[in-house]
Amino acid sequence: MPKVKFLPSGVECEVKAGESILDIALSHGVPIQHACGGFCACTTCHCEIIEGASNLEAPDSDEQERLSVLDDPTPTSRLGCQAKVKGDVVVRVVNEE
């Protein structure tokens, strides 16, 4: 099973492949903003992938469009609601609740 570690909280958990970073965070008590409820309509669940970016499904055009409006994107920026886990990753939550 893939493992996800969240920063800065330090929460680490085993998850089922195919789950989104947002759903994983919410089910494990990791504080993360999610104004649109996970429908790729905002950018509040912005995360940076610290390790394991290749262990996420590739961003689709909707996510890429949303990421393009971020004030402070990085090359490893992803939306937690859209990033589906395939393997081990370390994630930094940008907008904590």
C-alpha positions as MATLAB code, in Angstrom:
seq = 'MPKVKFLPSGVECEVKAGESILDIALSHGVPIQHACGGFCACTTCHCEIIEGASNLEAPDSDEQERLSVLDDPTPTSRLGCQAKVKGDVVVRVVNEE';
ca = [
       0.000    0.000    0.000;
       1.268    3.504   -0.793;
       2.344    5.757    2.061;
       1.665    9.487    2.228;
       3.455   11.840    4.606;
       2.046   15.307    5.186;
       4.134   18.323    6.133;
       4.189   20.373    8.271;
       1.917   18.169   10.435;
       4.103   15.055   10.147;
       1.065   12.776    9.728;
       2.028    9.618    7.848;
      -0.462    7.027    6.657;
      -0.936    4.015    4.406;
      -3.600    4.520    1.750;
      -5.340    2.797   -1.127;
      -3.971    3.606   -4.563;
      -6.265    5.981   -6.449;
      -7.265    8.141   -3.476;
      -6.797   11.893   -3.777;
      -4.438   13.768   -1.496;
      -7.394   15.853   -0.295;
      -9.492   12.815    0.649;
      -6.512   11.234    2.398;
      -5.813   14.422    4.345;
      -9.423   14.809    5.441;
      -9.777   11.174    6.519;
      -6.579   11.377    8.611;
      -7.235   14.706   10.331;
      -4.670   16.711    8.354;
      -5.694   20.389    8.240;
      -6.163   21.456    4.612;
      -8.417   24.067    3.056;
     -10.927   22.875    0.449;
     -13.381   25.653   -0.349;
     -14.956   24.025   -3.419;
     -15.339   20.608   -1.837;
     -12.876   18.890   -4.162;
     -14.350   19.794   -7.537;
     -11.296   21.558   -9.054;
     -13.090   24.902   -8.920;
     -10.601   26.744   -6.693;
      -6.993   26.451   -5.531;
      -7.346   26.281   -1.747;
      -6.118   22.657   -1.557;
      -2.808   23.656   -3.175;
       0.016   21.306   -2.156;
       3.677   20.961   -3.025;
       4.980   17.493   -3.717;
       8.276   17.223   -1.855;
       9.025   13.608   -2.833;
       7.384   11.108   -5.155;
       5.808   13.365   -7.795;
       6.025   10.475  -10.278;
       3.850    8.451   -7.872;
       0.825   10.636   -8.651;
      -1.474   10.484  -11.650;
      -0.575   13.236  -14.123;
      -2.552   16.488  -13.862;
      -5.351   16.866  -16.400;
      -6.117   20.069  -18.313;
      -8.621   21.317  -15.694;
      -6.044   21.030  -12.919;
      -3.349   22.644  -15.065;
      -5.687   25.572  -15.761;
      -6.416   26.039  -12.044;
      -2.707   25.811  -11.152;
      -1.926   28.538  -13.707;
      -3.823   31.115  -11.610;
      -1.891   30.467   -8.382;
       0.050   33.446   -7.022;
       2.955   31.265   -5.902;
       3.108   28.063   -7.974;
       6.148   25.821   -7.874;
       7.201   23.146  -10.376;
       5.777   20.574   -7.939;
       2.465   22.334   -7.196;
      -0.639   20.153   -7.326;
      -4.238   20.451   -6.215;
      -4.937   17.974   -3.457;
      -8.403   17.242   -4.821;
      -7.020   16.173   -8.200;
      -3.714   14.471   -7.317;
      -4.406   10.726   -7.099;
      -1.806    8.606   -5.306;
      -0.160    5.616   -7.039;
       2.850    5.229   -4.724;
       4.709    6.822   -1.818;
       4.671   10.632   -1.619;
       5.627   13.429    0.756;
       3.289   16.415    0.539;
       3.515   19.920    1.974;
       0.091   21.429    2.577;
       0.252   25.087    1.535;
      -3.103   26.263    2.929;
      -3.819   24.677    6.285;
      -7.267   25.086    7.854;
];
